[in-house]
Amino acid sequence: MHIVLPRDVSLDGHLVDGAIGYLTIATGIAFVAALGVFLAALVLHRARAGRTWGQHTHGNRARDRALTFAIALILFVAVDVTLAVRATRELEGRFWRYPDHDPAALRVEVTARQWAWSFRTAGPDGRFGTPDDVVTLNELDVPVGRPVYLKLRSRDVVHSLYLPSYRFKIDAIPGSTTRAWFQAVEAGRTEVGCAQHCGVGHTRMRGWLVARDQADYQGWLARAETDSRLRFDPAAGSAADAWDWETGL
C-alpha cells in the first residue's frame, strides 16, 4: 500500500514533513542494518560439514556487551536525541511563537462538541460574544498570508482539531483552553477532522477549511457579518460559546 501525504499548504508544514522524513530514513537504515546482522548470523553460525549443530553463543562476553551498548547508544543519539533537539528548536523558533501582538492575525475561538466544530471570529467591534461575531459550523474560512490564531475549548469530551494539509493537530480539552496557530500559503479547500476518538459519532466530526485570497476573503467576510447580525438572538443564547479572548487561557 502506497501512502501519500496530502499537499502541504502551510507556512511551516515542511518542518513537520522534514522530521517525519528523517525518522523514516533513520529507522529504515537501522532496520536494514539489523536485518543484515540477522542474515549474517544465520549464514556464519549454521550447521555445516564438520558441525552437526549450529554454533551458539550467549552474548555475555565483555566485548559482546560493549558492542551492544555502543550500537544502542549510536541509535539513541542518531534517532531520539537528534529528533528531540530538532523538534525543540523548531517548536521554540516557530510553533510556540504565538502571534499575540500581531495585529494582522485572525483570532478564532473554536468550540468542539459531539460531533461538530464551531468557529467564531470577532466582528468589526473586535470583541467576542457580540452580535457581529461570525460563527460557522464545520467550516473555517481564513485569509491566505495571515497568521490564524486559534484558541480551543470542548463542551463535553476530548477532541483533537486535525488539519492534515497544514500538518496541524491540537487537542480541545474540557475545562481548559488550548491554543495554536498556522498560516495558509495558497488558496483552496482542505479537510478538517477530529484525531481523537470522541464517541460513536467520531467519524462524522468533519468539516472544511477554506483559504481565500485577501479580496475573496473580504467579500466573504462582509456577507458573513451581515448574516450574523440578522441571525443574532440574545434571548436564545447565541453567544453562549464565546469567551473573552484575553482571559481565555
C-alpha positions in Angstrom: 0.0 0.0 0.0 1.4 3.4 -1.0 0.6 6.2 1.4 0.8 9.7 0.0 0.6 12.7 2.4 -1.8 15.5 1.4 -0.3 18.5 -0.3 1.3 20.9 2.3 -0.3 24.3 2.0 1.0 25.8 5.2 3.9 28.1 6.1 5.6 25.7 8.5 4.3 22.3 7.4 7.7 21.5 5.7 9.2 21.3 9.2 6.9 18.5 10.2 7.5 16.7 6.9 11.2 17.0 7.4 11.0 15.4 10.9 8.9 12.6 9.6 11.2 12.1 6.6 14.3 12.0 8.9 12.6 9.5 11.2 11.6 7.3 8.3 15.1 7.2 6.8 16.9 6.7 10.1 14.7 3.9 11.3 14.8 2.4 7.8 18.7 2.3 7.9 18.6 0.8 11.3 16.1 -1.9 10.2 18.3 -2.8 7.1 21.4 -3.0 9.3 19.7 -5.2 11.9 18.4 -7.5 9.1 21.9 -7.7 7.7 23.2 -8.8 11.2 20.5 -11.5 11.4 21.2 -12.9 8.0 25.0 -12.9 8.7 24.3 -14.8 11.9 22.2 -17.4 10.1 24.9 -17.9 7.5 28.0 -17.9 9.7 26.6 -19.9 12.6 24.6 -22.5 10.6 25.1 -26.3 10.8 27.6 -27.4 8.1 30.2 -30.0 7.3 32.1 -31.0 10.4 29.5 -29.3 12.6 26.2 -31.1 13.3 24.6 -28.3 15.2 24.6 -24.6 14.7 27.1 -22.6 16.7 25.5 -20.9 19.7 26.8 -18.0 21.8 25.2 -16.5 24.9 26.4 -12.9 24.2 27.7 -12.5 27.7 31.3 -11.7 27.0 32.6 -8.2 27.8 33.1 -7.4 24.1 29.6 -8.5 23.2 28.1 -6.3 25.9 30.3 -3.4 24.8 29.2 -3.8 21.2 25.6 -4.0 22.1 25.9 -0.9 24.3 27.7 1.0 21.5 25.1 0.2 18.9 22.2 1.1 21.2 23.9 4.4 22.0 24.5 5.2 18.4 20.8 4.5 17.5 19.7 6.5 20.5 21.7 9.6 19.5 21.0 9.3 15.8 17.3 8.9 16.2 15.9 10.0 19.6 18.4 12.7 20.6 18.7 14.2 17.1 14.9 14.4 16.7 14.4 15.8 20.2 17.0 18.6 19.6 15.5 19.3 16.2 11.9 19.4 17.5 12.8 21.6 20.4 14.5 24.1 18.1 11.5 24.2 15.7 8.9 24.4 18.4 10.6 27.3 20.2 11.6 29.0 17.0 8.3 28.7 15.1 5.3 26.8 16.5 5.4 28.3 20.0 5.9 31.9 18.8 2.2 32.7 19.1 1.0 35.9 17.3 -0.3 37.5 20.5 0.7 41.0 19.4 0.4 40.7 15.7 -2.5 43.0 14.5 -2.7 41.0 11.2 -3.5 37.7 13.0 -7.0 36.3 12.6 -8.2 35.2 16.0 -10.6 32.3 16.1 -12.4 30.7 19.0 -13.1 27.0 18.4 -15.7 25.1 20.3 -15.7 21.3 20.0 -18.7 19.2 20.8 -20.1 15.8 19.9 -19.8 15.8 16.9 -19.2 19.2 15.3 -16.7 22.1 15.2 -17.9 25.7 15.8 -15.6 28.5 14.6 -16.1 32.1 15.9 -14.3 35.3 14.8 -14.9 38.7 16.3 -16.7 41.2 14.0 -15.7 44.9 13.4 -16.0 45.7 17.1 -13.1 43.4 17.9 -15.0 41.7 20.7 -16.2 38.2 21.1 -19.8 37.3 22.1 -21.4 40.3 20.4 -24.0 40.5 17.5 -21.4 41.0 14.8 -19.4 37.8 15.6 -19.0 35.5 12.6 -19.9 31.9 13.6 -19.7 29.0 11.3 -20.3 25.3 11.8 -17.8 22.8 10.4 -16.3 25.4 8.1 -13.4 27.7 8.9 -12.7 30.5 6.3 -9.3 32.1 6.6 -7.2 34.6 4.6 -4.0 33.5 2.8 -0.8 35.0 4.1 -2.0 36.0 7.6 -1.5 34.1 10.8 -4.5 32.2 12.1 -4.5 32.1 15.9 -6.8 29.5 17.4 -8.0 29.0 21.0 -10.0 25.9 21.6 -12.4 24.6 24.2 -14.6 21.5 24.4 -18.1 21.3 25.7 -18.0 17.6 26.5 -15.1 15.2 25.9 -11.6 15.4 24.5 -11.5 16.2 20.8 -8.5 17.0 18.5 -8.6 19.5 15.7 -6.7 18.0 12.8 -5.8 19.8 9.6 -3.8 17.2 7.5 -2.9 19.7 4.7 -1.4 22.1 7.3 0.4 19.4 9.3 -1.6 20.7 12.3 -3.2 19.0 15.3 -4.2 20.4 18.7 -6.5 18.9 21.4 -9.6 20.6 22.7 -9.9 19.6 26.3 -12.9 20.1 28.7 -12.2 22.6 31.4 -9.2 24.3 29.7 -8.2 26.4 26.8 -5.6 25.2 24.3 -4.0 27.3 21.6 -2.0 27.0 18.3 -1.5 28.9 15.1 -0.9 28.3 11.4 -0.7 30.2 8.2 -2.0 29.3 4.8 0.2 30.0 1.8 -2.2 29.2 -1.0 -6.0 29.4 -1.6 -8.0 26.2 -1.6 -10.4 23.9 0.3 -9.0 21.3 2.6 -10.3 18.8 5.1 -10.9 19.3 8.8 -11.1 16.3 11.0 -11.0 15.0 14.6 -8.0 13.0 15.5 -9.2 11.8 18.9 -11.9 9.2 19.3 -14.8 11.1 20.9 -17.8 8.7 20.8 -20.0 6.8 18.3 -20.2 9.9 16.0 -16.5 10.4 15.8 -16.3 9.7 12.1 -18.9 12.3 11.4 -16.9 15.1 13.1 -15.6 16.5 9.8 -15.5 19.9 8.1 -13.7 22.1 5.7 -11.0 24.8 5.9 -11.4 27.3 3.1 -8.3 29.5 2.5 -9.1 32.6 0.4 -7.0 35.3 -1.1 -7.5 38.7 0.5 -10.1 40.1 -1.9 -12.1 37.0 -1.8 -11.9 36.8 2.0 -13.0 40.4 2.5 -16.1 39.7 0.3 -16.9 36.6 2.1 -16.5 38.3 5.5 -18.8 41.2 4.6 -21.6 38.8 3.7 -20.9 36.6 6.8 -21.0 39.6 9.2 -24.3 40.7 7.7 -25.8 37.2 8.1 -24.5 37.0 11.7 -26.2 40.3 12.7 -29.5 39.0 11.2 -29.3 35.7 13.0 -28.2 37.0 16.4 -30.7 36.4 19.1 -29.5 37.3 22.7 -32.6 35.6 24.2 -31.6 32.3 22.6 -28.1 32.4 24.0 -26.5 32.8 20.6 -23.2 33.9 22.1 -23.0 31.2 24.8 -19.9 29.6 23.4 -17.9 32.8 23.2 -15.4 33.9 25.8 -13.1 36.9 26.4 -10.1 36.3 24.3 -7.6 38.0 26.6 -8.6 35.9 29.6 -9.1 32.7 27.6 -6.1 30.8 28.9 
